[in-house]
């Protein structure tokens, strides 16, 4: 139940009788809200290990998506950070795509992923990626309306697909968090520990400064980070929600050194009344207001983060938890649903006008 699944859950609330189509499906890892709907998985589900290694099946995903028969639906909502928009809608179907990101491993993060892959995977990426990019661009024409989760993603949709996108921030359970009466002497970093999150910058910076940093999360970078960490760095691994909630409420600030498409954890920190020290690129520009809800730094480096922490410490007492939390409320689930419903209704009305004989005769 990460960000993408939370969007699906919100769509399920908006359309309680909707059917769900997905490439692969693990019923044990999703919420009761999603589980209560009819879920159809693609033929990829039958491949051994597909649930855990679905990324490696990317070359088969276009065939799997296009095999879904969606001709009987008036409305299709696709939620993707991959190829989900590539379904084939009926001629009178309205297709609204909520795009978390154009496929990172084909576009802006292609060289990053390729550099970290094994020899065979690198060879396959070199051979298959041009055709997959062409398919990805072509299928963007099957979407009636793109909705991006941030200005950063909207810019990439424009760059790669030459399509404009409305912008609606993803739903964040802001009311699950609350400020604490007092903070403790530690900074916090939370999230999946993978390369592009740049946890290494945070670990090295706080080791050099001798400041306390708590790291919550797991991933391929964990062991390397532990080896480079000094005595002021504490790793909690994967934690239950109550532990994360308490850490967010009691930290001096959340540290967010990676470039994200949106970034839900910073909003959760702000919902807890805590400021954010973030790299000033990507989705953080949509959520963090310098001087009001946090500090941004422009150089994604250890020194850049150290300077940002020092700037934060010089003004730390000026941040007001109530003001920070009030700012975060705009990213609520309720607001997400209302904004999406407005966009969807407008698209359905436009499609009705296009296919209604009454409207056609009036136009003629």
C-alpha positions in Angstrom: 0.0 0.0 0.0 2.3 2.7 -1.3 1.4 5.9 -3.1 0.1 4.3 -6.3 -2.2 1.9 -4.3 -3.5 4.9 -2.2 -4.6 6.5 -5.5 -6.4 3.3 -6.5 -8.0 3.2 -3.1 -9.3 6.8 -3.5 -10.7 5.9 -7.0 -12.4 2.9 -5.4 -14.1 5.2 -2.9 -15.2 7.5 -5.7 -16.6 4.6 -7.8 -17.6 1.8 -5.4 -18.8 -0.5 -8.2 -15.8 -0.1 -10.5 -13.8 -3.1 -11.7 -10.0 -3.2 -11.4 -7.6 -4.4 -14.0 -3.9 -4.9 -13.2 -0.8 -6.5 -14.5 -0.1 -8.5 -11.4 -2.0 -8.8 -8.1 -1.1 -9.8 -4.6 -4.3 -9.9 -2.6 -2.6 -10.2 0.7 -0.8 -6.9 0.4 -3.7 -4.5 -0.4 -6.4 -2.9 1.6 -9.9 -4.2 2.2 -11.2 -1.3 0.1 -9.4 -2.5 -3.0 -10.0 -6.2 -2.2 -13.8 -5.6 -2.1 -13.7 -4.8 -5.9 -13.6 -7.3 -8.7 -9.9 -7.5 -9.7 -8.7 -9.0 -13.0 -5.0 -9.7 -13.4 -3.3 -10.1 -16.8 -1.7 -13.3 -18.1 1.6 -12.1 -16.4 0.1 -13.3 -13.1 0.6 -16.9 -14.3 4.3 -16.5 -14.7 6.2 -17.9 -11.7 7.6 -15.1 -9.5 5.7 -12.4 -11.3 4.4 -10.7 -8.1 8.0 -10.1 -6.8 9.8 -9.6 -10.1 7.2 -7.8 -12.2 9.7 -5.1 -13.3 11.6 -7.7 -15.3 8.5 -8.4 -17.3 8.4 -4.9 -18.8 8.8 -6.2 -22.5 5.6 -8.2 -22.0 3.6 -5.5 -20.4 2.3 -3.9 -23.7 0.9 -7.3 -24.8 -0.7 -7.8 -21.3 -2.3 -4.4 -21.2 -3.7 -4.5 -24.7 -5.2 -8.0 -24.0 -7.7 -6.4 -21.6 -11.2 -6.0 -23.1 -12.4 -2.6 -21.9 -14.8 -2.0 -24.7 -17.9 -2.1 -22.4 -16.8 0.7 -20.1 -17.9 4.4 -20.3 -14.9 5.5 -18.1 -11.4 4.2 -17.7 -9.1 5.6 -15.0 -5.5 4.5 -15.3 -3.0 5.1 -12.5 0.5 4.7 -13.7 4.2 5.1 -13.2 4.7 2.6 -15.9 2.7 1.6 -19.0 -0.8 1.3 -17.6 -2.1 4.0 -19.9 -1.5 1.6 -22.8 -4.8 -0.1 -22.5 -7.1 0.0 -25.6 -10.2 2.0 -24.8 -13.5 1.8 -26.7 -14.2 4.5 -29.2 -16.8 6.2 -26.9 -14.8 5.5 -23.7 -13.4 8.4 -21.7 -9.8 7.7 -20.6 -8.3 9.8 -17.8 -4.8 8.9 -16.8 -3.4 9.8 -13.4 0.3 9.8 -14.1 2.7 9.4 -11.2 5.6 9.6 -13.7 6.4 8.6 -17.3 8.3 5.4 -17.1 11.5 6.4 -15.3 13.5 3.3 -16.5 12.8 4.3 -20.1 13.2 8.1 -19.9 14.9 10.4 -17.4 16.3 7.6 -15.1 17.2 5.3 -18.0 21.0 5.7 -17.7 20.8 5.4 -13.9 19.0 2.1 -14.0 21.1 0.8 -16.8 24.3 1.6 -15.0 23.2 -0.4 -12.0 22.0 -3.4 -13.9 23.8 -6.6 -14.6 25.5 -7.3 -18.0 22.5 -9.3 -19.4 19.9 -6.7 -18.3 22.0 -3.8 -19.7 22.2 -5.6 -23.1 18.4 -6.2 -23.1 17.7 -2.6 -22.1 19.9 -1.4 -25.0 18.0 -3.6 -27.5 14.4 -3.3 -26.2 14.2 0.3 -24.9 13.8 2.1 -28.3 10.8 0.0 -29.2 9.3 0.4 -25.8 9.7 4.2 -25.9 8.0 4.3 -29.3 5.1 2.3 -27.9 5.0 4.5 -24.8 4.7 7.7 -26.8 2.2 6.2 -29.3 -0.1 5.1 -26.5 -0.2 8.5 -24.9 -2.6 9.4 -27.7 -5.1 6.9 -26.2 -5.5 9.2 -23.2 -8.2 11.9 -23.3 -6.8 13.8 -20.2 -3.6 13.4 -18.4 -3.4 14.4 -14.7 0.0 14.8 -13.2 0.8 14.5 -9.5 3.2 17.5 -9.6 4.4 20.3 -11.8 7.6 18.2 -12.2 5.7 15.3 -13.7 3.6 17.6 -15.9 6.8 19.0 -17.4 8.0 15.5 -18.2 4.6 14.6 -19.8 5.0 17.6 -22.0 8.6 16.8 -22.8 8.1 13.1 -23.7 4.5 12.9 -24.9 3.9 16.5 -26.1 0.7 16.5 -24.0 -0.5 19.0 -21.4 -1.6 17.8 -18.0 -3.8 19.0 -15.2 -2.1 18.9 -11.8 -3.6 17.2 -8.8 -1.4 16.3 -5.8 -1.8 12.6 -4.7 -4.0 11.8 -1.7 -2.1 11.9 1.6 -3.7 10.7 4.9 -2.9 14.0 6.6 -5.4 13.4 9.4 -3.5 10.3 10.5 -0.7 12.5 11.8 -0.6 15.2 14.5 2.1 17.4 16.1 3.7 16.4 19.3 4.0 18.7 22.4 7.8 18.7 22.1 10.5 17.4 19.8 13.6 15.3 20.5 17.2 15.7 19.4 17.3 13.9 16.1 16.7 14.4 12.4 14.8 11.8 10.4 15.0 10.3 7.0 12.3 7.8 6.0 11.6 5.9 2.8 12.8 3.1 0.5 16.6 2.9 0.6 17.4 2.8 -3.1 20.1 4.7 -5.0 18.1 7.7 -6.4 16.8 8.5 -3.0 20.3 9.6 -2.1 20.3 8.5 1.5 24.1 8.2 1.2 24.2 12.0 1.2 22.3 12.2 4.4 24.2 9.5 6.2 27.6 11.0 5.3 26.5 14.6 6.0 25.2 13.8 9.5 28.2 11.6 10.2 30.5 14.5 9.5 28.4 16.9 11.5 28.0 14.5 14.5 24.3 15.2 14.5 21.7 12.5 15.3 20.0 11.0 12.3 17.4 8.3 12.4 16.9 6.3 9.2 13.6 4.4 8.7 13.3 2.1 5.7 14.9 -0.8 4.0 16.2 -1.6 0.5 19.2 -2.5 -1.6 21.3 0.4 -0.1 20.9 -0.5 3.6 24.0 -2.5 4.1 26.2 0.0 2.3 24.8 2.8 4.3 25.4 1.0 7.5 29.1 0.5 6.6 29.6 4.3 5.9 27.6 5.5 9.0 29.1 7.0 12.1 27.9 6.5 15.7 25.2 9.3 15.4 23.3 7.4 12.7 20.5 5.0 13.8 18.9 2.5 11.4 15.4 1.3 12.4 14.7 -0.7 9.2 11.1 -1.2 8.2 8.9 -0.1 11.1 5.2 -0.3 11.8 3.1 2.8 11.3 2.9 3.9 14.9 6.7 4.0 15.1 6.9 6.0 11.9 4.2 8.4 13.1 6.0 9.0 16.4 9.3 9.6 14.7 7.7 12.1 12.3 6.1 14.0 15.2 9.2 14.1 17.4 12.0 14.8 14.9 13.6 18.2 14.6 13.1 18.0 10.8 12.7 15.5 8.0 15.7 15.2 5.7 14.7 14.6 2.0 17.8 14.6 -0.2 16.4 12.8 -3.3 14.6 14.1 -6.3 11.1 12.7 -6.3 8.1 13.0 -8.6 6.0 14.2 -5.6 7.2 12.9 -2.3 4.5 11.8 0.2 6.8 11.5 3.3 7.5 15.3 3.4 3.7 15.9 3.5 3.3 13.4 6.3 6.1 15.2 8.2 4.4 18.6 7.6 1.1 17.0 8.7 3.0 16.2 12.0 3.9 19.9 12.2 7.6 19.3 11.4 9.6 21.2 8.8 11.4 19.6 5.9 15.0 20.0 4.6 14.7 19.0 1.0 16.6 19.0 -2.3 15.1 21.8 -4.3 14.1 19.8 -7.3 11.1 17.7 -8.3 7.9 17.3 -6.3 9.4 19.1 -3.2 8.9 22.4 -5.0 5.1 21.7 -4.9 5.0 21.0 -1.2 7.9 22.8 0.7 7.7 26.5 1.1 11.2 27.9 2.1 11.1 29.7 5.4 7.5 28.6 6.2 7.5 24.8 6.1 11.1 24.0 5.5 14.5 24.7 3.8 15.5 23.8 0.2 19.1 23.2 -1.0 20.2 23.4 -4.6 23.3 21.3 -4.7 22.6 17.6 -4.3 25.8 16.9 -2.4 27.0 16.2 1.1 28.2 19.8 1.5 25.0 21.1 0.0 23.0 19.3 2.7 25.4 20.3 5.5 24.9 24.0 4.6 21.1 23.5 4.5 21.1 21.9 7.9 23.1 24.8 9.3 20.7 27.3 7.7 17.8 25.4 9.3 19.4 25.4 12.7 19.9 29.2 12.5 16.1 29.7 12.1 14.8 26.5 13.7 12.8 28.3 16.4 10.9 30.4 13.8 9.0 27.4 12.4 5.5 27.0 13.7 4.0 23.5 13.9 0.4 24.8 13.5 1.3 26.8 10.4 3.2 23.8 8.8 0.2 21.5 9.5 -2.3 23.9 8.1 -0.2 24.0 4.9 -0.3 20.2 4.7 -4.0 19.9 4.9 -4.4 20.9 1.2 -3.0 17.5 0.2 -5.8 15.6 1.9 -7.6 12.6 0.4 -10.8 14.7 0.4 -9.3 17.4 -1.7 -7.8 14.8 -4.1 -11.2 13.2 -4.7 -12.9 16.6 -5.2 -10.3 17.8 -7.8 -10.3 14.5 -9.7 -14.1 14.4 -9.8 -14.2 17.8 -11.3 -11.7 16.8 -14.1 -13.5 13.5 -14.7 -16.9 15.1 -14.9 -15.7 17.7 -17.4 -14.2 15.0 -19.6 -17.4 12.9 -19.5 -19.4 15.9 -20.4 -17.1 16.7 -23.4 -17.4 13.1 -24.6 -21.2 13.2 -24.3 -21.3 16.3 -26.4 -19.1 14.7 -29.0 -21.2 11.6 -29.4 -24.7 13.0 -28.6 -26.9 13.4 -31.8 -28.6 16.4 -30.1 -25.3 18.2 -29.6 -24.2 17.3 -33.1 -27.3 18.7 -34.7 -27.0 21.9 -32.7 -23.4 22.3 -33.8 -24.4 21.8 -37.4 
